Amino acid sequence: MSQTPNDPAGTTHQFQNFANQQQPQKSGPNTGMIVGVVAVVAVVAIVVVAVMMM
């Protein structure tokens, strides 16, 4: 018993269907962006406090 392999690159038509499939999009906030914004705000706050103490 031979099985046909499930290879999306087997034919041009199969490959085009595979390439055109949309990847599922994550919904919700981007955690990396939030962490970056919080870090920038913290650095700016530290600099402002340091300048005010001079």
N, C-alpha and C positions, 0 to 999 in steps of 0.2 A: 504494500500500500504506500504509494507516494503521496505526499502532501504538497500542495502548492505553497511556497513560502509567501508570507505577507510582507513583501518588499515594496515600499512605495516608489522606489526607483526602477521597478521592473519594466514599466512602459512609460512612454512620454505622458500619456493620458493620466495614468496613476500618479506620476510624479507631479503633474500640474495640479491635480486635485489635492495632493498632500501639501504642496507649497502654498496653495491658496487658502488652506484652512487657517482660520483666525485662532490665535492663542487666547485662552481665557484671560480676561483682564481682572486684576484685583481691584476691588472697590474699597475705598477707605483712604485715610491719610497716608502719605509717604513718611514712614518713620525716620528715615535718614534725613529728610528735609527738616522735620520738626526738631531733631536733635541738633542739627547745624544751626538753625535759627536761635535755639535756646543758648547754645554755646556763644554765638556772636553777641547776643544781648548781655550775657554774663560778662564777657570781656569788656564790652563798652561800659557797663555799669562799674566795673572795677577801675577802669581808666578814669571815668568821671569822678569817682570817689577819691582816687589818688591825686587828681589835679586840684580838687577842692581842698584837700588837706595841706597843700603847699603854702 
